[in-house]
């Protein structure tokens, strides 16, 4: 006990003597370092938590660092940048992944406010402004971020999906129509694969949420959408609609839609000015 007390006193005196420098494993901490940990046989170990535990941290401060144990497929180091959790290559907030059909999907809808290079994506609430867009933008359902943002993420127009600056975080991409088809075929075809990709229960989906098993782990949510004229259509709880990166014709792009009343997936082309959810695939 006396030995332990002596060590504590010695550490206190060492820290106090250097005022702003704390050293572990060295008696000569770098002058520019508040904490200098030196070792040739051991590493620095931050808190190891799941994505759900990370997201439950109240008011994280910019620079907070953790190891997310179920992010990035096998886990990854993440730091809070003041608005989002990012991985060490700048990828925005990483959800746990669902690995199925030789693919690795994000389990949450995309919720970024900047392109991959850091340029901001405009948030557009006005209907007329939305209708006139020919460049990328996002919104929240009914322009109500307080109610919908945390669960459903953002609704993006297809111009944001197709922007060369990259909507998907580093290491990810927006799935092509063919990549969506790969999942559908592997999960039994379009008549049943929607059930395998929908979140179960009626917490978010309107009853009966027919056929939902979420056997894929995709955890599809019914975030509805925004029309090309700026009005919001469907009701949150009824349908989830996701963009592909594949254009069709001059003004449309391919999408996938899951509904509350069926296990099917609906494959349709919609106007690029519409606003839908986005899921990403690992590169």
Secondary structure as GFF3:
##gff-version 3
##sequence-region A 1 283
A	DSSP	alpha_helix	2	18	.	.	.	ID=ss1
A	DSSP	beta_strand	22	24	.	.	.	ID=ss2
A	DSSP	beta_strand	35	37	.	.	.	ID=ss3
A	DSSP	beta_strand	48	49	.	.	.	ID=ss4
A	DSSP	alpha_helix	51	55	.	.	.	ID=ss5
A	DSSP	beta_strand	65	68	.	.	.	ID=ss6
A	DSSP	beta_strand	76	80	.	.	.	ID=ss7
A	DSSP	beta_strand	85	87	.	.	.	ID=ss8
A	DSSP	beta_strand	97	100	.	.	.	ID=ss9
A	DSSP	beta_strand	103	106	.	.	.	ID=ss10
A	DSSP	alpha_helix	127	131	.	.	.	ID=ss11
A	DSSP	beta_strand	138	139	.	.	.	ID=ss12
A	DSSP	three_ten_helix	141	143	.	.	.	ID=ss13
A	DSSP	alpha_helix	145	152	.	.	.	ID=ss14
A	DSSP	beta_strand	155	156	.	.	.	ID=ss15
A	DSSP	alpha_helix	158	161	.	.	.	ID=ss16
A	DSSP	beta_strand	172	174	.	.	.	ID=ss17
A	DSSP	alpha_helix	177	186	.	.	.	ID=ss18
A	DSSP	alpha_helix	193	197	.	.	.	ID=ss19
A	DSSP	beta_strand	225	226	.	.	.	ID=ss20
A	DSSP	beta_strand	232	233	.	.	.	ID=ss21
A	DSSP	beta_strand	239	248	.	.	.	ID=ss22
A	DSSP	beta_strand	252	259	.	.	.	ID=ss23
A	DSSP	beta_strand	265	271	.	.	.	ID=ss24
A	DSSP	beta_strand	280	282	.	.	.	ID=ss25
###
